[in-house]
Amino acid sequence: MNYGEKFKHVRTLRGLSLTVLSNKCGLSAPYLSQIENSKKRPSMKSLENIAKALNADTSFFMDDNVTKLSELTKVSGYEPPSEIMKFVTDERNLPYLLLAKQMFDENITAETWEVIFNSVKQIMRAMRNPKE
């Protein structure tokens, strides 16, 4: 996992758009996009500003050996609940994980995710408590 992928992953975990991150770290959104797509390599100062805005450790982005989910979540400051980790490691859930990856690749916004999750919650409540 390269530095651009790590930036994008942590930014997404934090629920930040490029515009919001841009405002937090003082770098332009197009420049941040180029960094995420590995078209530009940030200076040390830019790297520090981005890491600070993402509330993450600067060394995490510089270490090319951090590739496992457990390492990624540890350094990025996000620890998934145990239920999520169980879900991710169960082979029966592969279709859902592939769908999640496809949705991630399509750059679905945090607001859209919220709508999706709220809809799923409503469906789950309706299934548990069907109206007569």
PyMOL commands that set and color helices and strands:
alter all, ss='L'
color gray80, all
select helices_A, chain A and resi 3-13+18-25+29-36+44-54+58-62+69-76+82-89+91-105+110-128
alter helices_A, ss='H'
color red, helices_A
deselect
rebuild
show_as cartoon
